[in-house]
């Protein structure tokens, strides 16, 4: 009985660890591939107008 629980615990720990690692990799990979322009978005950056002194 204890051996079965140990196997299940190891399996669940492996799944959680894999999910965390995949999540971290996804976060960093999607951060690098973001489009810098506002093309295709509904919200535009506010325009800053400067008036000369």
DSSP file (Angstrom, degrees, kcal/mol; ACC not computed):
  #  RESIDUE AA STRUCTURE BP1 BP2  ACC     N-H-->O    O-->H-N    N-H-->O    O-->H-N    TCO  KAPPA ALPHA  PHI   PSI    X-CA   Y-CA   Z-CA
    1    1 A X     >        0   0    0      0, 0.0     4,-1.8     0, 0.0     5,-0.2   0.000 360.0 360.0 360.0 -43.4    0.0    0.0    0.0
    2    2 A X  H  >  +     0   0    0      1,-0.2     4,-2.0     2,-0.2     5,-0.1   0.855 360.0  55.4 -67.8 -34.3    2.8    2.4    0.9
    3    3 A X  H  > S+     0   0    0      2,-0.2     4,-1.9     1,-0.2    -1,-0.2   0.882 107.3  49.8 -66.1 -38.4    4.7    1.6   -2.3
    4    4 A X  H  > S+     0   0    0      2,-0.2     4,-2.2     1,-0.2    -2,-0.2   0.897 110.1  49.9 -66.4 -41.5    1.6    2.5   -4.4
    5    5 A X  H  X S+     0   0    0     -4,-1.8     4,-2.5     1,-0.2    -1,-0.2   0.877 108.9  52.9 -64.5 -36.6    1.2    5.8   -2.6
    6    6 A X  H  X S+     0   0    0     -4,-2.0     4,-2.3     2,-0.2    -1,-0.2   0.912 108.9  49.0 -65.9 -41.6    4.8    6.6   -3.2
    7    7 A X  H  X S+     0   0    0     -4,-1.9     4,-2.3     2,-0.2    -2,-0.2   0.911 112.4  48.1 -63.5 -42.8    4.5    5.9   -6.9
    8    8 A X  H  X S+     0   0    0     -4,-2.2     4,-2.7     2,-0.2     5,-0.2   0.908 111.3  50.7 -64.5 -41.8    1.4    8.1   -7.1
    9    9 A X  H  X S+     0   0    0     -4,-2.5     4,-2.3     2,-0.2    -2,-0.2   0.904 111.6  47.4 -62.6 -42.7    3.2   10.9   -5.2
   10   10 A X  H  X S+     0   0    0     -4,-2.3     4,-2.2     2,-0.2    -1,-0.2   0.901 112.4  50.2 -65.4 -41.0    6.2   10.7   -7.5
   11   11 A X  H  X S+     0   0    0     -4,-2.3     4,-2.1     2,-0.2    -2,-0.2   0.930 112.3  46.0 -63.5 -46.7    4.0   10.8  -10.6
   12   12 A X  H  X S+     0   0    0     -4,-2.7     4,-2.4     1,-0.2     5,-0.2   0.894 111.9  51.7 -64.4 -40.0    2.0   13.8   -9.4
   13   13 A X  H  X S+     0   0    0     -4,-2.3     4,-2.5    -5,-0.2    -1,-0.2   0.897 109.5  50.6 -62.7 -40.0    5.2   15.6   -8.4
   14   14 A X  H  X S+     0   0    0     -4,-2.2     4,-2.4     2,-0.2    -2,-0.2   0.898 110.7  48.8 -64.4 -41.1    6.6   15.0  -11.9
   15   15 A X  H  X S+     0   0    0     -4,-2.1     4,-2.3     2,-0.2    -2,-0.2   0.924 112.9  46.6 -65.5 -44.8    3.4   16.3  -13.5
   16   16 A X  H  X S+     0   0    0     -4,-2.4     4,-2.2     2,-0.2    -2,-0.2   0.917 113.0  49.4 -64.4 -43.0    3.4   19.5  -11.4
   17   17 A X  H  X S+     0   0    0     -4,-2.5     4,-2.3     1,-0.2    -2,-0.2   0.907 111.3  49.3 -63.0 -42.2    7.1   20.1  -12.0
   18   18 A X  H  X S+     0   0    0     -4,-2.4     4,-2.6     1,-0.2    -1,-0.2   0.900 110.2  51.3 -63.8 -40.3    6.7   19.6  -15.8
   19   19 A X  H  X S+     0   0    0     -4,-2.3     4,-2.3     2,-0.2    -2,-0.2   0.899 110.8  48.2 -64.1 -40.6    3.7   22.1  -15.8
   20   20 A X  H  X S+     0   0    0     -4,-2.2     4,-2.3     2,-0.2    -2,-0.2   0.927 113.1  47.0 -65.8 -45.1    5.8   24.7  -13.9
   21   21 A X  H  X S+     0   0    0     -4,-2.3     4,-2.4     1,-0.2    -2,-0.2   0.921 113.5  48.0 -64.0 -44.2    8.8   24.3  -16.3
   22   22 A X  H  X S+     0   0    0     -4,-2.6     4,-2.5     1,-0.2    -1,-0.2   0.894 111.3  51.7 -63.8 -39.6    6.6   24.5  -19.4
   23   23 A X  H  X S+     0   0    0     -4,-2.3     4,-2.3    -5,-0.2    -2,-0.2   0.905 110.3  47.7 -63.1 -42.6    4.8   27.6  -18.0
   24   24 A X  H  X S+     0   0    0     -4,-2.3     4,-2.2     2,-0.2     5,-0.2   0.925 113.3  48.0 -64.9 -44.6    8.0   29.4  -17.3
   25   25 A X  H  X S+     0   0    0     -4,-2.4     4,-2.4     1,-0.2     5,-0.2   0.912 112.0  49.8 -62.7 -42.1    9.3   28.5  -20.8
   26   26 A X  H  X S+     0   0    0     -4,-2.5     4,-2.4     2,-0.2     5,-0.2   0.905 109.4  52.2 -62.7 -41.8    6.1   29.7  -22.4
   27   27 A X  H  X S+     0   0    0     -4,-2.3     4,-1.5     1,-0.2    -2,-0.2   0.934 114.0  41.5 -61.1 -47.6    6.1   32.9  -20.5
   28   28 A X  H  X S+     0   0    0     -4,-2.2     4,-1.3     1,-0.2    -1,-0.2   0.851 115.5  49.9 -72.5 -33.8    9.7   33.8  -21.6
   29   29 A X  H  X S+     0   0    0     -4,-2.4     4,-1.0    -5,-0.2    -2,-0.2   0.888 112.1  46.9 -72.1 -37.9    9.2   32.7  -25.2
   30   30 A X  H  < S+     0   0    0     -4,-2.4    -1,-0.2    -5,-0.2    -2,-0.2   0.800 107.9  57.5 -74.2 -27.2    6.0   34.6  -25.6
   31   31 A X  H >< S+     0   0    0     -4,-1.5     3,-0.7    -5,-0.2    -1,-0.2   0.867 107.1  48.3 -68.3 -36.1    7.6   37.7  -24.1
   32   32 A X  H 3< S+     0   0    0     -4,-1.3    -1,-0.2     1,-0.2    -2,-0.2   0.761 110.1  51.3 -75.6 -25.2   10.3   37.7  -26.7
   33   33 A X  T 3< S+     0   0    0     -4,-1.0    -1,-0.2    -5,-0.1    -2,-0.2   0.223  78.0 129.2-100.1  15.1    7.9   37.3  -29.7
   34   34 A X    <   -     0   0    0     -3,-0.7     2,-0.4    -4,-0.1    -3,-0.0  -0.428  63.1-117.5 -70.2 143.9    5.6   40.2  -28.9
   35   35 A X        -     0   0    0      1,-0.1    -1,-0.1    -2,-0.1    -2,-0.1  -0.692  17.8-154.7 -82.0 130.3    4.9   42.6  -31.7
   36   36 A X        +     0   0    0     -2,-0.4    -1,-0.1     2,-0.0     2,-0.1   0.751  69.5  75.6 -79.9 -24.4    6.1   46.1  -30.7
   37   37 A X  S    S-     0   0    0      1,-0.1    -2,-0.1     2,-0.1     0, 0.0  -0.302  84.5-121.4 -83.9 172.1    3.7   48.0  -33.0
   38   38 A X    >   +     0   0    0     -2,-0.1     3,-1.7     2,-0.1     2,-0.2   0.199  63.7 136.7 -97.4  16.2    0.1   48.6  -32.3
   39   39 A X  T 3  S+     0   0    0      1,-0.3     3,-0.1     3,-0.0    -4,-0.1  -0.451  73.0  13.4 -66.2 128.9   -1.0   46.9  -35.6
   40   40 A X  T 3  S+     0   0    0      1,-0.3     2,-0.3    -2,-0.2    -1,-0.3   0.480 101.5 113.8  86.9   2.4   -4.0   44.7  -35.0
   41   41 A X    <   -     0   0    0     -3,-1.7    -1,-0.3     1,-0.1    -3,-0.0  -0.770  61.0-144.1-106.0 154.6   -4.9   46.0  -31.6
   42   42 A X  S    S+     0   0    0     -2,-0.3     2,-0.5    -3,-0.1    -1,-0.1   0.694  84.9  67.8 -86.5 -20.5   -8.0   47.9  -30.6
   43   43 A X        -     0   0    0     -5,-0.0     2,-0.3     0, 0.0    -2,-0.1  -0.882  69.2-161.7-105.9 127.6   -6.2   50.1  -28.1
   44   44 A X        -     0   0    0     -2,-0.5     2,-0.1     1,-0.1     3,-0.1  -0.746  26.9-101.8-105.3 154.5   -3.7   52.6  -29.3
   45   45 A X        -     0   0    0     -2,-0.3     2,-0.1     1,-0.1    -1,-0.1  -0.441  45.4-100.7 -68.9 145.7   -1.1   54.4  -27.3
   46   46 A X        -     0   0    0     -2,-0.1     2,-0.4     1,-0.1    -1,-0.1  -0.459  37.8-122.6 -67.4 139.5   -1.9   58.0  -26.3
   47   47 A X        -     0   0    0     -2,-0.1     2,-0.7    -3,-0.1    -1,-0.1  -0.671  16.9-145.1 -86.1 135.9   -0.2   60.5  -28.6
   48   48 A X        -     0   0    0     -2,-0.4     2,-0.5     2,-0.0    -1,-0.0  -0.890  14.2-165.9-103.0 118.5    2.0   63.0  -26.9
   49   49 A X        -     0   0    0     -2,-0.7     2,-0.5     2,-0.0    -2,-0.0  -0.876   2.9-159.1-104.7 133.6    1.9   66.4  -28.5
   50   50 A X        -     0   0    0     -2,-0.5     2,-0.5     0, 0.0    -2,-0.0  -0.918   4.4-153.9-113.8 139.7    4.6   68.9  -27.7
   51   51 A X        -     0   0    0     -2,-0.5    -2,-0.0     2,-0.0     0, 0.0  -0.947  28.8-114.6-110.4 124.9    4.3   72.6  -28.2
   52   52 A X              0   0    0     -2,-0.5    -1,-0.0     1,-0.1     0, 0.0  -0.200 360.0 360.0 -60.9 147.5    7.5   74.4  -28.6
   53   53 A X              0   0    0      0, 0.0    -1,-0.1     0, 0.0    -2,-0.0   0.440 360.0 360.0 -83.8 360.0    8.6   76.9  -26.0
